Each structure stands twice: as structure tokens, then as C-alpha cells.
């Protein structure tokens, strides 16, 4: 994938629903969110997604992408997102994608409130 494609996938994961997660998130993915969500793995990620309202908009700033050969890509950025209620959410985020079985999969994601 190109750098631009990684950022497009990242945006889809913020704005899309369960179908986006099923398409890109590895079965053994590890995600870390602020409480009350906390640490989620495997099926708990999709379950947590179903229980939370989706984001209406998201903007990325300070984007950095690093690759190690063609097997791992790490994204880091500042996100500002808004839910339909209008309340903004700001976080420093990282996502790690791994290439396996001919496809790229999200294997790690973390959000630290900013």
C-alpha cells in the first residue's frame, strides 16, 4: 500500500462502522483507548464499536508514517474528531499495520487524550 492508502484506511476506521473494522482489523489486534473502553482485543473490538456512536468527522495533523521493509507500517498522528453531539475529542494516536497472507492488517491502535 502507498502512504496515502494507509491514511485513507485509518480515516475509514474512524468514520466507518463494523464493516470497516472487519475489513482491516486483525483478529488478534490490540487496541488501547481511554477509560471506560480501556484495552480491547479480538472480538471485544467489534463489540465495543457496536456499542459506541460513530464519529461524524475526523482531522489528522502531525502525521508520521514509518515502514520496516514491506512487512510493518506504523502511523502516528494527532486526531481531532467530532461525534454528532458536536463535542470535540482530541488524541495522540498510533496504529501499526502488518503485512500477512497477502494483505495489510491493523494489529495495534492506541489513543492518548490530548
C-alpha positions as CSV (number, residue, x, y, z in Angstrom):
1,X,0.0,0.0,0.0
2,X,1.1,3.6,-0.5
3,X,1.4,6.0,2.3
4,X,-1.8,7.8,1.1
5,X,-3.7,4.4,1.2
6,X,-2.7,3.8,4.8
7,X,-4.1,7.2,5.8
8,X,-7.3,6.5,3.9
9,X,-7.7,3.2,5.7
10,X,-7.1,5.0,9.0
11,X,-9.8,7.6,8.2
12,X,-12.2,4.8,7.3
13,X,-11.6,3.1,10.6
14,X,-12.5,6.3,12.4
15,X,-15.6,7.1,10.4
16,X,-16.8,3.7,9.3
17,X,-18.7,1.1,11.2
18,X,-18.1,-2.6,11.9
19,X,-17.7,-3.4,8.2
20,X,-14.6,-1.2,8.0
21,X,-13.2,-3.0,11.1
22,X,-13.9,-6.4,9.7
23,X,-12.1,-5.5,6.5
24,X,-8.9,-4.1,8.1
25,X,-8.5,-5.2,11.8
26,X,-6.6,-8.4,12.5
27,X,-8.4,-11.0,14.6
28,X,-5.7,-10.6,17.3
29,X,-5.5,-6.8,17.2
30,X,-4.7,-5.0,20.4
31,X,-6.3,-1.5,21.0
32,X,-5.9,0.9,23.9
33,X,-8.5,3.6,24.5
34,X,-9.2,6.0,27.3
35,X,-11.5,4.6,30.0
36,X,-14.1,3.4,30.1
37,X,-13.2,1.4,26.9
38,X,-9.7,0.6,28.1
39,X,-7.8,-2.3,26.5
40,X,-9.7,-4.3,23.8
41,X,-8.6,-7.3,21.8
42,X,-10.2,-9.7,19.3
43,X,-14.0,-9.8,19.2
44,X,-14.2,-7.2,22.0
45,X,-13.1,-4.6,19.5
46,X,-16.1,-5.2,17.2
47,X,-18.4,-5.4,20.3
48,X,-17.1,-2.1,21.6
49,X,-17.5,-0.5,18.3
50,X,-21.2,-1.6,18.1
51,X,-21.9,0.0,21.5
52,X,-20.3,3.4,20.7
53,X,-21.6,6.1,18.5
54,X,-19.5,6.7,15.3
55,X,-17.5,9.7,14.6
56,X,-19.0,12.3,12.3
57,X,-15.7,13.9,11.2
58,X,-12.0,13.5,11.9
59,X,-9.0,15.5,11.0
60,X,-5.4,14.3,11.3
61,X,-2.4,16.6,12.0
62,X,1.3,16.0,12.5
63,X,1.2,12.8,10.5
64,X,4.2,10.5,10.5
65,X,4.5,7.1,8.8
66,X,7.4,4.7,9.2
67,X,7.9,1.4,7.5
68,X,10.2,-1.5,8.2
69,X,10.8,-3.3,4.9
70,X,7.5,-4.3,3.4
71,X,6.0,-6.1,6.5
72,X,5.2,-3.4,9.0
73,X,4.0,0.2,8.9
74,X,3.5,2.5,11.9
75,X,1.3,5.6,11.8
76,X,1.4,8.3,14.4
77,X,-0.7,11.5,14.4
78,X,-2.9,13.9,16.3
79,X,-6.6,13.4,15.8
80,X,-9.5,15.8,16.3
81,X,-12.8,14.1,15.9
82,X,-16.4,15.1,16.4
83,X,-19.5,13.0,17.2
84,X,-22.9,14.0,16.1
85,X,-23.4,15.6,19.6
86,X,-20.8,18.2,18.5
87,X,-18.3,17.6,21.3
88,X,-14.7,17.5,20.1
89,X,-12.3,14.8,21.0
90,X,-8.5,15.3,20.7
91,X,-6.0,12.5,21.0
92,X,-2.5,11.4,20.1
93,X,-2.7,8.2,18.2
94,X,-0.6,5.4,16.8
95,X,-1.5,2.5,14.6
96,X,0.6,-0.5,13.5
97,X,-0.2,-2.4,10.3
98,X,1.4,-5.8,9.5
99,X,1.5,-7.4,6.1
100,X,0.5,-11.1,6.3
101,X,-1.1,-13.6,4.0
102,X,-1.0,-11.1,1.1
103,X,-2.9,-8.3,2.9
104,X,-2.3,-5.5,5.3
105,X,-4.0,-5.7,8.8
106,X,-4.2,-3.3,11.7
107,X,-2.6,-5.1,14.6
108,X,-2.3,-2.3,17.1
109,X,-4.0,1.1,17.8
110,X,-3.7,3.4,20.8
111,X,-5.3,6.8,21.6
112,X,-4.0,9.1,24.3
113,X,-6.2,12.0,25.1
114,X,-4.5,15.3,24.2
